[in-house]
């Protein structure tokens, strides 16, 4: 298939580069911040097993479907649909994906900024000798204040833009190649420290021995939502990165490896956090404050805790950055292709918009707390609209588009690189079944539950 746009497109240099960039996008605050607190709130191992089943049966198929759209069209989110189905209205899904990324990056950058602030605090050994209550107050005083969170949001977004301006190969790929292995090593180190604490077994049991009595319909909703968020599905990310992947790369193995890497990271984060939580007798169900309140509390009591705090918040920042650059790239690629502008200009314009929206998100924790839409402040509204509404719509359109519109022949053609790679028939048939029936049914059920909540 011909290039959908006439301009020369950037692309990834090597398959390792593609893999780390994709894994970099998937592994982020979703793994280090959201996954552990959801596990804690939803009863541990049972949640993890349901989550794993969703990743396998719904997550990987959608990931491959988005890959098919991106690589086949070699175009950004909206143009990709248009190139594969000219004349239709499918491109609207691409525009929604860009909107979704705009909302995600606005609040993601604020949380990334909190990470920067906590890294600075860790360097100053601020957590040593603080008890849980004072750490709680510290976090709420900081996140509801006006200026400092804005400053750090600006720093985080500036770093993200600085990488994306370098382009795909020289910015995104280069950064991810160094940072992802480093992130992996740091998290493994922290997990080992946590697993060797006296009393860590209770945390291990919590993670791996299911208690099915805790499972409710809410557990399924949370698990599917998390699978979408963590694998960056329905946001145009895999379509956009897929469009930079060479025609001879094996997208089935790239897609599967990405999902495996993301899941392994989530489990490592669980092993880094839960055993320590149990060893110190803290409740695992602390919620979103787990990483910013509970963990510093643990660090303050651990031998070498000051160093571990630095490593942890550094890892959090790396994970958040490699994800934020992928979210920004979806919007930037869209602007470059749709408005025919250069990367530098696109990054600058998008920076300004996201910066302003991010400021609103940040202030909605404090002075703008009373600005509410649908009963939610701006931060929560953006989170809800992106992760619970737009990503699901995006995922639904993708599965219907690939499962029904493109169909078996085009799907097989793209997955096998025009017949050069061998793929058993049962694989294609199963994938088609999951895309045509199981994935849409699951997404619709979740959506109905959410509306009736
Ligand atoms: N998957 C990322 C995380 O887990 C978040 C993300 C969502 C990234 C959508 C890109 C697109 O933090």
Boltz pocket constraint, residues with backbone or C-beta under 6 A from the ligand:
constraints:
  - pocket:
      binder: B
      contacts: [[A, 25], [A, 26], [A, 27], [A, 28], [A, 29], [A, 30], [A, 31], [A, 104], [A, 228], [A, 229], [A, 230], [A, 231], [A, 232], [A, 233], [A, 235], [A, 237], [A, 319], [A, 323], [A, 324], [A, 326], [A, 327]]
      max_distance: 6.0
